[in-house]
Amino acid sequence: SMHRSEEPLEVSLCNYQENLAESLAAAQTVLGPINSLKLEYTEFSQDDLTALISCCPHLTRLELRDSNELSDDVIEQTKWPQELQELDIQNTSITARGLHAILQACPKLQVLHVEACQNISH
């Protein structure tokens, strides 16, 4: 059996591949849970985003900045990681509704980056 160190597992995705969510789910059975996910590819579809976030239940950190398709609907349809502590959704189209949904879904959230979100009135 492979023993993996307890270092947090970080994954950064900057391009699209078919069945990405399935691949990530499979990888975690071997490598252990993914703790940090950074989606640098901004053209993921709404379904992709929902699938990718939902397949990483142990995330403590998630970066979705500049993601064109991150909307209130995606937020409400996603199964959010219960351990999530830091979320970066800068420059996305979410509104106060999506923000409320995130805060409801992520009880341990401590850091939330919402700079440049045009649809949130400060």
Secondary structure as GFF3:
##gff-version 3
##sequence-region A 1 122
A	DSSP	beta_strand	9	13	.	.	.	ID=ss1
A	DSSP	alpha_helix	20	31	.	.	.	ID=ss2
A	DSSP	beta_strand	34	39	.	.	.	ID=ss3
A	DSSP	alpha_helix	46	54	.	.	.	ID=ss4
A	DSSP	beta_strand	61	63	.	.	.	ID=ss5
A	DSSP	alpha_helix	72	77	.	.	.	ID=ss6
A	DSSP	beta_strand	86	88	.	.	.	ID=ss7
A	DSSP	alpha_helix	96	105	.	.	.	ID=ss8
A	DSSP	beta_strand	111	113	.	.	.	ID=ss9
###
